[in-house]
Amino acid sequence: MSYDAVDYTTYGDFFVVGGTTMVPKLFDDNTFQCVVELKGENATEIKGHSNWIYCTKFNPFDNNLIVSGGWDNCVVLYDVR
């Protein structure tokens, strides 16, 4: 398992990672605990990436929005609210 794509919120309290697991994960920077895995939970939701994630980024104006880009030629937008 490799995390190659990392980004922090504007205030540095959370960070998101992506990589070979194909599922971005949101972590609390104070506890280093995973808060949520950003993946669909049922068949009606977007499945997410089918290949490695090479980029994760928080929206600089709204830290609830995260985007990830993968080697599957997809960009996925997540709302963590």
C-alpha positions in Angstrom: 0.0 0.0 0.0 1.4 3.3 -1.0 0.1 6.8 -0.5 1.5 9.0 -3.2 -1.1 11.8 -3.2 -1.5 14.0 -0.1 -3.1 17.3 0.6 -3.9 19.3 3.8 -6.8 21.5 4.6 -6.2 25.3 4.6 -5.8 25.2 8.4 -3.9 21.9 8.5 -6.3 20.1 10.8 -7.1 17.3 8.2 -5.4 15.7 5.4 -6.4 13.4 2.5 -4.3 10.7 1.0 -4.6 8.6 -2.2 -2.5 6.0 -3.9 -2.5 2.4 -4.8 -5.5 1.6 -2.6 -7.8 3.4 -5.1 -9.8 4.9 -2.2 -9.0 8.3 -0.8 -8.9 8.5 3.0 -9.5 11.5 5.2 -7.3 11.7 8.3 -7.4 13.9 11.5 -3.9 15.5 11.8 -4.1 15.7 15.6 -4.8 12.0 16.1 -3.6 10.5 12.8 -6.8 8.4 12.8 -8.7 7.8 9.6 -12.0 9.7 9.8 -13.6 8.4 6.6 -12.8 6.3 3.5 -14.2 8.2 0.5 -16.1 5.5 -1.4 -19.6 4.7 -2.5 -21.6 2.5 -0.1 -24.3 1.3 -2.5 -24.8 0.6 -6.2 -26.5 4.0 -7.0 -23.4 5.9 -5.9 -20.3 6.5 -8.0 -17.9 3.6 -7.4 -14.8 5.8 -7.3 -11.5 4.9 -9.0 -10.7 1.7 -10.7 -6.9 2.4 -10.8 -4.3 4.2 -8.7 -4.9 7.7 -7.5 -2.2 10.2 -8.4 -3.7 13.4 -7.1 -5.8 14.6 -4.2 -6.8 18.2 -3.4 -9.0 20.1 -1.0 -11.0 23.0 -2.4 -9.1 26.1 -1.0 -12.4 27.9 -0.4 -14.4 25.0 1.0 -12.5 22.2 2.9 -15.6 20.0 2.7 -14.9 19.4 -1.1 -12.2 17.1 -2.1 -11.2 16.1 -5.7 -9.1 13.1 -6.7 -7.6 12.2 -10.1 -6.6 8.6 -11.0 -4.8 6.6 -13.7 -8.2 5.4 -14.8 -8.7 8.8 -16.5 -11.3 9.9 -14.0 -11.7 12.9 -11.7 -14.0 12.3 -8.7 -15.4 15.1 -6.5 -16.3 14.2 -2.9 -18.3 16.2 -0.4 -17.4 15.1 3.2 -20.3 16.9 5.0 
